[in-house]
Amino acid sequence: MKVVGAADEALGKLPPIVQCSVWVMSGLLCLELLLRVALVSPSAQVFDPTYGSRTLPHARIIQSDEGYTRAITNSDGYLDDEATPTASGRRVLLVGDSYSEAKQVAPSAAFHRIAEQYGADIEIINTARGGWYQPHYLHWLGENASKYHPDLILIQVNDGDLLQFSTGENFRWTRDEHSAWAMRVPHPIQPTGSSYRLRQWMMHHSSLFTFAYRRAKILLTQEEQRLKHKFVGVPEPSSSDSSDAVEWMRSLHAEFLRLGVPIVYLYIPQISYDKTPAEPKYPDSWRMYQEFASDTEVDLLDATEVLLNSFAESGQPGHGFHNSVMGGGHMNARGHLAVGRFLATALRERLP
């Protein structure tokens, strides 16, 4: 008690501006510790010269912007267990975007873990990375697939992939001398400005700064969209804008087959749960994937029906969270469970 009293007395002798600064810094430190322990970890993203960014290996991930998760990345920087040198059973290599990365649910609730539980000796190596789509997967698999020795490659796709095809995001498309679509890989340039370096340093060392920066970015994006809709009348983007997407996917599929491993696609759609009955949110996208699958060489697992059936039976949507938007965004634990069980059955049939 005497020590505390002495500290209070010493603090009281300081100028008011210094006292105020001490209290503010103490409050910020407490907030930093609270966020770091419970709500958000410092950013684990670093620049990658091929893909723009990647996640650090053995990084602690706490995410509460949409759903909630606490996890540690493996030695390759992915949200999964370490891959064993040799397959413990039938090995599946999963590539996908944030739907498969599953930062919104507990690691044990992700659909690939559910599929392993119900899959009877099926091992799924999850290498999904948010923001990626099929061109990323092809480029990454060409460099990395062989080290995992997969018996099957599972490519997760969704409605957003078609929008990325139509905008040419990350990759550019040109026609070669045979009028076939060819993919050109960009070479990201790392920003070098002092403001960028300061921001990256702060995000890598402070949960408070990371939390504030991400929230501000979300709010600014939402406000920008609101103002555009109000004054310009810009319609919501549709994931089915690209008339060439099916042709692009087929060109890419021919390249996937060159890997010499069976290829299976898993389509996870968005669902309009507010409709009666519920239905795919982007029916044109669904039809494009069905058209793509009409090729006899394409093995497409369509999770639309299992998500609709899960909602019909429970009345609870398979997408959305209480801290974001119910019925939209990424899959919640219920959606992952439905897709995981569906996937386990499909993989058992393909890997007897």
C-alpha positions as CSV (number, residue, x, y, z in Angstrom):
1,M,0.0,0.0,0.0
2,K,2.9,2.4,0.8
3,V,4.4,1.7,-2.6
4,V,1.1,2.5,-4.3
5,G,0.6,5.6,-2.2
6,A,4.1,6.8,-3.0
7,A,3.5,6.3,-6.7
8,D,0.3,8.3,-6.6
9,E,2.0,11.0,-4.7
10,A,4.9,11.1,-7.2
11,L,2.4,11.2,-10.1
12,G,0.5,14.0,-8.4
13,K,3.6,16.2,-8.4
14,L,4.0,15.9,-12.2
15,P,2.6,18.7,-14.5
16,P,-1.1,18.1,-15.5
17,I,-0.1,17.4,-19.2
18,V,2.4,14.7,-18.1
19,Q,-0.2,13.2,-15.7
20,C,-2.7,13.1,-18.6
21,S,-0.2,11.5,-20.9
22,V,0.6,8.8,-18.3
23,W,-3.1,7.9,-17.9
24,V,-3.7,7.9,-21.7
25,M,-0.7,5.7,-22.3
26,S,-1.8,3.3,-19.5
27,G,-5.2,3.1,-21.0
28,L,-3.8,2.4,-24.5
29,L,-1.6,-0.3,-23.1
30,C,-4.5,-2.0,-21.3
31,L,-6.5,-1.8,-24.5
32,E,-3.6,-3.3,-26.5
33,L,-3.3,-6.2,-24.1
34,L,-7.1,-6.8,-24.1
35,L,-7.3,-6.8,-27.9
36,R,-4.2,-9.0,-28.3
37,V,-5.5,-11.6,-25.8
38,A,-9.1,-11.8,-26.9
39,L,-10.1,-10.1,-30.2
40,V,-7.3,-9.5,-32.7
41,S,-3.7,-10.5,-33.2
42,P,-1.1,-8.2,-34.9
43,S,-1.1,-8.7,-38.7
44,A,0.8,-11.8,-39.9
45,Q,0.7,-10.7,-43.6
46,V,4.0,-9.9,-45.4
47,F,4.8,-9.0,-49.0
48,D,5.2,-11.8,-51.5
49,P,6.9,-11.1,-54.8
50,T,4.6,-13.5,-56.7
51,Y,1.2,-13.2,-55.1
52,G,1.3,-9.8,-53.4
53,S,1.1,-11.1,-49.8
54,R,1.4,-14.3,-47.7
55,T,0.9,-15.3,-44.1
56,L,3.9,-15.9,-41.8
57,P,4.6,-19.4,-40.6
58,H,3.8,-20.3,-37.0
59,A,1.9,-17.0,-36.6
60,R,-0.8,-16.6,-34.0
61,I,-4.2,-15.7,-35.6
62,I,-7.1,-14.2,-33.6
63,Q,-9.9,-12.8,-35.8
64,S,-13.2,-11.3,-34.6
65,D,-14.3,-9.1,-37.6
66,E,-16.6,-11.9,-38.9
67,G,-17.2,-14.8,-36.7
68,Y,-14.3,-15.8,-34.4
69,T,-11.2,-17.9,-34.5
70,R,-8.0,-18.5,-32.6
71,A,-5.4,-20.5,-34.5
72,I,-1.7,-20.9,-35.3
73,T,-0.4,-21.2,-38.8
74,N,1.7,-24.2,-39.8
75,S,5.3,-24.1,-41.1
76,D,4.0,-23.2,-44.6
77,G,1.8,-20.3,-43.2
78,Y,-1.5,-22.1,-43.7
79,L,-4.3,-22.6,-41.2
80,D,-3.9,-26.4,-40.9
81,D,-1.9,-29.1,-39.1
82,E,1.6,-29.9,-40.3
83,A,1.6,-32.2,-43.3
84,T,3.3,-35.5,-42.7
85,P,6.2,-36.5,-45.0
86,T,4.2,-39.4,-46.3
87,A,0.4,-39.8,-46.6
88,S,-1.2,-41.4,-43.6
89,G,-4.1,-42.5,-45.7
90,R,-5.7,-41.2,-48.9
91,R,-4.3,-37.7,-49.3
92,V,-6.2,-34.7,-50.7
93,L,-4.6,-31.4,-51.4
94,L,-7.2,-28.5,-51.0
95,V,-6.7,-25.2,-52.7
96,G,-9.2,-22.4,-52.3
97,D,-9.9,-18.9,-51.1
98,S,-11.2,-17.5,-47.8
99,Y,-14.2,-20.0,-47.9
100,S,-11.7,-22.8,-47.3
101,E,-9.2,-20.8,-45.2
102,A,-12.1,-20.6,-42.8
103,K,-10.8,-17.8,-40.5
104,Q,-14.4,-17.2,-39.3
105,V,-14.8,-20.5,-37.4
106,A,-12.8,-22.6,-34.9
107,P,-10.2,-24.7,-36.7
108,S,-12.0,-27.9,-35.7
109,A,-15.2,-26.6,-37.3
110,A,-13.8,-26.0,-40.8
111,F,-15.3,-28.2,-43.5
112,H,-12.0,-29.9,-44.4
113,R,-11.6,-31.0,-40.7
114,I,-15.3,-32.2,-40.7
115,A,-14.6,-34.2,-43.9
116,E,-11.6,-35.8,-42.3
117,Q,-13.7,-36.8,-39.3
118,Y,-16.3,-38.5,-41.5
119,G,-14.0,-39.5,-44.3
120,A,-12.5,-42.7,-42.9
121,D,-8.8,-42.4,-43.3
122,I,-8.8,-39.4,-45.7
123,E,-6.2,-36.7,-45.0
124,I,-6.9,-33.2,-46.4
125,I,-4.1,-30.7,-46.6
126,N,-5.5,-27.2,-46.6
127,T,-3.5,-24.6,-48.5
128,A,-6.3,-22.1,-49.0
129,R,-5.5,-18.4,-49.0
130,G,-8.0,-15.6,-48.9
131,G,-8.4,-13.6,-52.1
132,W,-7.2,-16.3,-54.4
133,Y,-9.0,-17.9,-57.3
134,Q,-8.2,-20.5,-60.0
135,P,-5.3,-18.8,-61.7
136,H,-3.6,-18.5,-58.4
137,Y,-4.2,-22.2,-57.7
138,L,-2.7,-23.2,-61.0
139,H,0.4,-21.1,-60.6
140,W,0.9,-22.3,-57.0
141,L,0.2,-26.0,-57.7
142,G,2.7,-26.0,-60.6
143,E,5.4,-25.0,-58.0
144,N,4.3,-26.8,-54.9
145,A,1.9,-29.8,-55.6
146,S,4.6,-32.4,-55.9
147,K,6.0,-31.9,-52.4
148,Y,2.7,-32.9,-50.9
149,H,2.3,-36.1,-52.9
150,P,-1.6,-35.9,-53.2
151,D,-3.8,-38.6,-54.5
152,L,-6.4,-36.0,-55.5
153,I,-6.5,-32.2,-55.8
154,L,-9.6,-30.5,-54.6
155,I,-10.2,-27.0,-56.0
156,Q,-12.8,-24.9,-54.1
157,V,-14.7,-22.4,-56.2
158,N,-17.5,-19.9,-55.5
159,D,-19.5,-17.1,-57.1
160,G,-16.8,-14.5,-56.5
161,D,-14.4,-16.3,-58.7
162,L,-16.4,-15.4,-61.8
163,L,-16.3,-11.7,-60.8
164,Q,-12.5,-11.9,-60.5
165,F,-12.4,-13.5,-64.0
166,S,-14.4,-10.7,-65.4
167,T,-12.3,-7.9,-63.8
168,G,-9.0,-9.6,-64.6
169,E,-8.1,-9.1,-61.0
170,N,-4.5,-10.2,-60.1
171,F,-4.1,-12.0,-63.5
172,R,-4.5,-10.8,-67.1
173,W,-5.9,-12.7,-70.0
174,T,-4.9,-12.6,-73.6
175,R,-5.5,-14.8,-76.6
176,D,-2.5,-16.7,-78.1
177,E,-1.8,-17.4,-81.7
178,H,-4.3,-20.3,-81.6
179,S,-7.1,-18.0,-80.2
180,A,-7.0,-19.8,-76.9
181,W,-7.0,-18.0,-73.6
182,A,-3.6,-17.5,-72.0
183,M,-2.9,-16.3,-68.5
184,R,-0.2,-13.8,-67.7
185,V,1.1,-13.7,-64.2
186,P,1.7,-10.2,-62.8
187,H,4.8,-9.3,-60.7
188,P,3.6,-7.3,-57.7
189,I,5.8,-4.4,-56.8
190,Q,6.4,-3.8,-53.1
191,P,5.6,-0.3,-51.9
192,T,8.6,1.4,-50.6
193,G,7.3,4.7,-49.1
194,S,8.0,5.6,-45.5
195,S,4.2,5.7,-44.7
196,Y,3.8,2.1,-46.0
197,R,6.8,0.9,-44.0
198,L,5.5,2.6,-40.8
199,R,2.0,1.1,-41.3
200,Q,3.4,-2.4,-41.8
201,W,5.6,-2.1,-38.8
202,M,2.7,-0.9,-36.7
203,M,0.4,-3.7,-37.9
204,H,3.0,-6.3,-37.2
205,H,3.6,-5.1,-33.7
206,S,0.2,-3.7,-32.5
207,S,-3.2,-5.3,-32.1
208,L,-4.7,-1.9,-31.4
209,F,-3.4,-0.4,-34.6
210,T,-4.4,-3.5,-36.7
211,F,-7.9,-3.4,-35.2
212,A,-8.3,0.3,-35.8
213,Y,-6.9,0.2,-39.4
214,R,-9.1,-2.8,-40.4
215,R,-12.2,-1.2,-38.9
216,A,-11.5,2.1,-40.6
217,K,-10.9,0.4,-43.9
218,I,-14.2,-1.5,-43.7
219,L,-16.2,1.7,-42.8
220,L,-14.6,3.7,-45.5
221,T,-15.4,1.0,-48.1
222,Q,-19.0,0.8,-47.0
223,E,-19.3,4.6,-47.0
224,E,-17.8,4.8,-50.5
225,Q,-20.3,2.2,-51.8
226,R,-23.2,4.0,-50.1
227,L,-22.2,7.4,-51.7
228,K,-21.8,5.8,-55.1
229,H,-25.2,4.2,-54.9
230,K,-26.8,7.4,-53.7
231,F,-25.2,9.9,-56.2
232,V,-24.1,7.8,-59.1
233,G,-26.5,4.9,-59.0
234,V,-23.8,2.2,-59.4
235,P,-25.6,-1.2,-59.2
236,E,-24.3,-4.0,-56.9
237,P,-21.7,-6.0,-58.8
238,S,-22.9,-9.4,-60.0
239,S,-20.6,-12.4,-59.9
240,S,-22.0,-13.5,-63.3
241,D,-20.9,-10.6,-65.4
242,S,-18.3,-12.5,-67.3
243,S,-19.5,-14.2,-70.5
244,D,-16.0,-15.7,-71.0
245,A,-15.6,-17.2,-67.6
246,V,-16.6,-20.7,-68.6
247,E,-14.1,-20.6,-71.5
248,W,-11.4,-19.4,-69.1
249,M,-12.2,-22.1,-66.6
250,R,-11.9,-24.8,-69.3
251,S,-8.6,-23.5,-70.5
252,L,-7.3,-23.5,-66.9
253,H,-8.7,-27.0,-66.3
254,A,-6.7,-28.3,-69.3
255,E,-3.6,-27.0,-67.5
256,F,-4.7,-28.5,-64.1
257,L,-4.9,-31.9,-65.8
258,R,-1.2,-31.6,-66.8
259,L,-0.4,-32.0,-63.1
260,G,-1.1,-35.7,-63.5
261,V,-3.4,-35.9,-60.4
262,P,-7.2,-36.3,-60.4
263,I,-8.9,-32.9,-60.2
264,V,-12.2,-32.4,-58.3
265,Y,-13.9,-29.0,-57.9
266,L,-16.0,-28.0,-54.9
267,Y,-18.6,-25.3,-55.6
268,I,-19.8,-23.4,-52.5
269,P,-22.5,-20.9,-53.4
270,Q,-24.0,-17.9,-51.7
271,I,-27.7,-18.6,-50.7
272,S,-30.6,-16.1,-50.5
273,Y,-32.1,-17.3,-47.2
274,D,-34.7,-14.6,-47.2
275,K,-36.4,-16.0,-50.3
276,T,-39.3,-18.6,-49.9
277,P,-38.0,-21.2,-50.6
278,A,-34.3,-20.3,-50.2
279,E,-32.4,-20.4,-53.5
280,P,-28.9,-19.7,-54.9
281,K,-28.1,-16.0,-54.6
282,Y,-26.5,-15.9,-58.0
283,P,-28.4,-18.3,-60.3
284,D,-26.4,-17.2,-63.3
285,S,-23.2,-18.2,-61.6
286,W,-24.7,-21.6,-60.7
287,R,-25.6,-22.2,-64.3
288,M,-22.1,-21.2,-65.4
289,Y,-20.6,-23.8,-63.2
290,Q,-23.1,-26.4,-64.4
291,E,-22.1,-25.5,-68.0
292,F,-18.4,-25.9,-67.0
293,A,-19.2,-29.3,-65.5
294,S,-20.9,-30.5,-68.6
295,D,-17.5,-31.2,-70.0
296,T,-17.0,-34.9,-69.3
297,E,-13.5,-34.3,-67.9
298,V,-14.8,-32.0,-65.1
299,D,-15.8,-33.5,-61.7
300,L,-17.8,-30.8,-59.9
301,L,-19.2,-31.3,-56.4
302,D,-22.0,-28.8,-56.0
303,A,-22.8,-27.9,-52.4
304,T,-25.9,-25.9,-53.2
305,E,-28.4,-28.7,-52.4
306,V,-26.8,-29.6,-49.0
307,L,-26.8,-26.0,-47.9
308,L,-30.5,-25.6,-48.9
309,N,-31.4,-28.8,-47.2
310,S,-29.6,-27.8,-44.0
311,F,-31.5,-24.5,-43.9
312,A,-34.8,-26.3,-44.7
313,E,-34.3,-28.7,-41.8
314,S,-33.0,-26.3,-39.2
315,G,-34.3,-22.9,-40.2
316,Q,-30.8,-21.6,-39.5
317,P,-28.6,-20.2,-42.4
318,G,-25.3,-21.7,-43.2
319,H,-23.7,-18.3,-43.8
320,G,-23.3,-15.3,-41.6
321,F,-22.5,-14.4,-38.0
322,H,-23.9,-12.4,-35.2
323,N,-21.1,-9.9,-35.4
324,S,-21.4,-9.3,-39.1
325,V,-24.4,-10.2,-41.3
326,M,-26.6,-13.2,-40.7
327,G,-27.3,-15.0,-43.9
328,G,-24.4,-13.5,-45.9
329,G,-20.6,-13.5,-46.1
330,H,-18.7,-16.6,-45.2
331,M,-20.0,-19.9,-44.0
332,N,-20.6,-20.4,-40.3
333,A,-20.1,-23.6,-38.3
334,R,-23.5,-25.0,-39.5
335,G,-22.6,-24.4,-43.2
336,H,-19.1,-26.0,-42.7
337,L,-20.7,-29.0,-41.1
338,A,-23.1,-29.6,-44.0
339,V,-20.4,-29.1,-46.6
340,G,-17.9,-31.2,-44.7
341,R,-20.3,-34.2,-44.4
342,F,-21.1,-33.9,-48.1
343,L,-17.5,-33.7,-49.0
344,A,-16.6,-36.8,-46.9
345,T,-19.1,-38.9,-48.8
346,A,-17.9,-37.6,-52.2
347,L,-14.3,-38.3,-51.4
348,R,-14.9,-41.8,-50.1
349,E,-16.5,-42.5,-53.5
350,R,-13.5,-41.1,-55.4
351,L,-10.8,-42.5,-53.2
352,P,-11.9,-46.1,-52.6
